[in-house]
């Protein structure tokens, strides 16, 4: 049943070209971002634990910039952050939250399409995208755009919820998000991409066709893709 819900939801969301509409953007800002607060903390900790020391960080599908707030609080190295979102309603909320949290001196918000990033080549240290990939109509084009804008040693980290989690890993997800497992499985089915799609589905094919070096890791209900330039 969850797989069927996921397929229908993914198909509908990837066809909404203009991004999140007005009403949905308000709901997302008030409710959805609170559900995934644990994911933002996890991403920030991943940056702290990594060898990357990004000077320029881009978040594609930045929504309400709550991730930037978390990064500012947890990651102490100075960096300039750019948030990109195709939804004009979401970017308006992002601009409001940016000012409310006093982030405007090191954060910029741009309304743009993830399939055609308004960023020059080889300029980004770290590109993030959390919960956005399932909204995109052409993942292969997005992967190519990620690689295009990355510096030689830069990385793109793409995070998605996945509902098809083995039983022995559900507890990891519960601790990360601090939410009931039933709620997390339903949220992952409605707003996520299954692990199977990354391992041998259309997403795996898109990764290979984009000619990038990639890695996949799993953290409970959270799937992480790491993209780097391929020099083969």
Secondary structure by P-SEA (a helix, b strand, c coil): caaaaaaaaaaaaaaccccccaaaaaaaaccccccaaaaaaaaaaaaaaccccccbbbbcccccaaaaaaaaaccccbbbbbbbbccaaaaaaaaaaaaaacccccbbbbbccccccccccccccbbbbcccccccccaaaaaaaaaaaccccbbbbbbbbbccccccaaaaaaaaccccaaaaaaaaaacccccccccccaaaaaaaaacccbbbbbcccbbbbbbbbbcc
